[in-house]
Amino acid sequence: MNEITVETRQTQTAIGNDRALFEFFQLSGRTLCHNQIYNHKDEKLGKLQDLMISLPSGTVLFAIMSNGGFLGVGERLLAIPWHTLTLDKERKCFVLPLSLERLKLAPSFDYHNWPDMNDVQWRREMNRYFGLGQVIRNN
Protein backbone atom coordinates (compact mmCIF):
# COMPACT_ATOMS: atom_id res chain seq x y z
CA MET A 1 0.00 0.00 0.00
CA ASN A 2 1.36 3.44 -0.88
CA GLU A 3 1.67 6.06 1.81
CA ILE A 4 0.32 9.50 1.09
CA THR A 5 2.28 12.46 2.38
CA VAL A 6 0.20 15.35 3.63
CA GLU A 7 1.77 18.74 4.14
CA THR A 8 0.40 20.86 6.95
CA ARG A 9 1.31 24.46 7.65
CA GLN A 10 1.11 26.35 10.89
CA THR A 11 1.65 30.09 10.95
CA GLN A 12 3.39 31.78 13.83
CA THR A 13 4.04 35.49 14.03
CA ALA A 14 7.63 36.37 14.86
CA ILE A 15 8.05 38.60 17.92
CA GLY A 16 9.13 42.09 16.93
CA ASN A 17 8.81 41.27 13.27
CA ASP A 18 5.87 41.73 10.89
CA ARG A 19 6.68 38.73 8.74
CA ALA A 20 5.21 35.29 9.45
CA LEU A 21 7.29 32.18 9.99
CA PHE A 22 6.01 28.91 8.61
CA GLU A 23 6.50 25.51 10.19
CA PHE A 24 5.96 22.60 7.81
CA PHE A 25 5.58 18.97 8.68
CA GLN A 26 4.48 15.93 6.75
CA LEU A 27 2.53 12.92 7.95
CA SER A 28 1.65 9.85 5.93
CA GLY A 29 -1.98 9.06 5.22
CA ARG A 30 -1.46 5.79 7.10
CA THR A 31 -0.28 7.75 10.17
CA LEU A 32 -3.35 10.01 10.09
CA CYS A 33 -5.95 7.31 9.51
CA HIS A 34 -7.38 5.47 12.48
CA ASN A 35 -6.65 8.35 14.84
CA GLN A 36 -9.50 9.23 17.19
CA ILE A 37 -11.52 12.42 16.73
CA TYR A 38 -12.75 14.26 19.82
CA ASN A 39 -14.77 17.43 20.23
CA HIS A 40 -13.89 20.57 22.17
CA LYS A 41 -15.37 18.95 25.34
CA ASP A 42 -13.04 15.94 24.99
CA GLU A 43 -15.96 13.67 24.00
CA LYS A 44 -15.10 10.97 21.45
CA LEU A 45 -16.84 11.58 18.12
CA GLY A 46 -15.31 8.84 15.99
CA LYS A 47 -12.25 7.64 14.14
CA LEU A 48 -10.57 8.96 11.02
CA GLN A 49 -10.98 6.24 8.37
CA ASP A 50 -9.87 7.82 5.12
CA LEU A 51 -8.91 11.01 3.33
CA MET A 52 -10.51 12.42 0.18
CA ILE A 53 -7.84 14.11 -1.89
CA SER A 54 -8.41 16.35 -4.88
CA LEU A 55 -6.26 15.45 -7.87
CA PRO A 56 -4.05 16.67 -9.40
CA SER A 57 -3.54 19.37 -6.72
CA GLY A 58 -3.15 16.92 -3.83
CA THR A 59 -5.36 19.02 -1.57
CA VAL A 60 -7.09 17.12 1.22
CA LEU A 61 -10.78 18.10 1.01
CA PHE A 62 -12.51 15.73 3.43
CA ALA A 63 -11.66 13.44 6.28
CA ILE A 64 -13.92 10.39 6.38
CA MET A 65 -14.88 9.75 10.00
CA SER A 66 -16.56 6.57 11.23
CA ASN A 67 -19.04 6.84 14.06
CA GLY A 68 -21.14 4.36 16.03
CA GLY A 69 -21.72 0.72 15.34
CA PHE A 70 -19.97 -2.33 16.67
CA LEU A 71 -17.22 -4.12 14.73
CA GLY A 72 -18.27 -2.22 11.61
CA VAL A 73 -21.96 -3.19 11.86
CA GLY A 74 -24.25 -0.16 12.04
CA GLU A 75 -21.30 2.17 11.60
CA ARG A 76 -21.94 5.38 9.70
CA LEU A 77 -19.47 7.52 7.81
CA LEU A 78 -19.29 11.30 7.75
CA ALA A 79 -17.36 13.50 5.34
CA ILE A 80 -15.78 16.17 7.52
CA PRO A 81 -14.30 19.18 5.71
CA TRP A 82 -10.55 18.87 6.33
CA HIS A 83 -10.11 22.47 7.49
CA THR A 84 -12.51 21.95 10.41
CA LEU A 85 -10.16 19.47 12.07
CA THR A 86 -7.27 20.43 14.31
CA LEU A 87 -4.44 18.00 14.84
CA ASP A 88 -3.46 17.64 18.50
CA LYS A 89 0.13 16.42 18.07
CA GLU A 90 0.67 15.75 21.77
CA ARG A 91 -2.41 13.54 22.23
CA LYS A 92 -2.13 12.11 18.69
CA CYS A 93 -5.76 12.79 17.84
CA PHE A 94 -7.92 15.29 15.98
CA VAL A 95 -10.30 17.85 17.48
CA LEU A 96 -13.54 18.83 15.76
CA PRO A 97 -15.64 21.59 17.37
CA LEU A 98 -18.95 19.70 17.13
CA SER A 99 -21.37 18.74 19.90
CA LEU A 100 -22.58 15.17 20.29
CA GLU A 101 -26.12 16.40 19.58
CA ARG A 102 -25.09 17.98 16.29
CA LEU A 103 -23.08 14.86 15.41
CA LYS A 104 -26.21 12.71 15.74
CA LEU A 105 -27.98 14.93 13.16
CA ALA A 106 -25.03 15.20 10.77
CA PRO A 107 -25.44 13.94 7.18
CA SER A 108 -23.86 10.51 6.87
CA PHE A 109 -23.51 7.54 4.54
CA ASP A 110 -22.40 3.92 4.72
CA TYR A 111 -19.56 1.92 3.17
CA HIS A 112 -21.77 0.73 0.31
CA ASN A 113 -23.42 4.04 -0.58
CA TRP A 114 -20.90 6.89 -0.90
CA PRO A 115 -22.06 10.33 -2.03
CA ASP A 116 -20.72 11.96 -5.19
CA MET A 117 -18.03 14.13 -3.61
CA ASN A 118 -17.52 15.95 -6.90
CA ASP A 119 -21.07 17.32 -6.66
CA VAL A 120 -20.70 21.02 -5.83
CA GLN A 121 -24.13 21.14 -4.13
CA TRP A 122 -23.21 18.22 -1.84
CA ARG A 123 -19.87 19.83 -0.97
CA ARG A 124 -21.64 23.12 -0.24
CA GLU A 125 -24.07 21.33 2.10
CA MET A 126 -21.23 19.60 3.99
CA ASN A 127 -19.32 22.85 4.38
CA ARG A 128 -22.46 24.64 5.54
CA TYR A 129 -23.35 21.92 8.07
CA PHE A 130 -19.90 21.85 9.59
CA GLY A 131 -19.73 25.65 9.82
CA LEU A 132 -17.69 26.70 6.80
CA GLY A 133 -20.40 28.59 4.96
CA GLN A 134 -19.90 28.62 1.19
CA VAL A 135 -16.27 27.44 1.05
CA ILE A 136 -15.90 25.41 -2.14
CA ARG A 137 -12.55 24.46 -3.57
CA ASN A 138 -12.37 23.51 -7.22
CA ASN A 139 -9.05 21.67 -6.98
VENSULFEN-V26995 format. One line per field, one symbol per residue. psi: psi as a letter, one per 20 degrees, with the letter a starting at -180 (. if undefined). A space follows every 50 residues. Layout:
psi=???
This chain:
psi=pqqppppqpqpppppjqiqqqppqqqqqhhggqjqqpraijkpphbpphr poppqjhjppgqpopqparpkipjqqqpoppgiiqppnhgilrqpompqh ghghiqprrrhjmqrniiohgghggggggjkjckoppm.
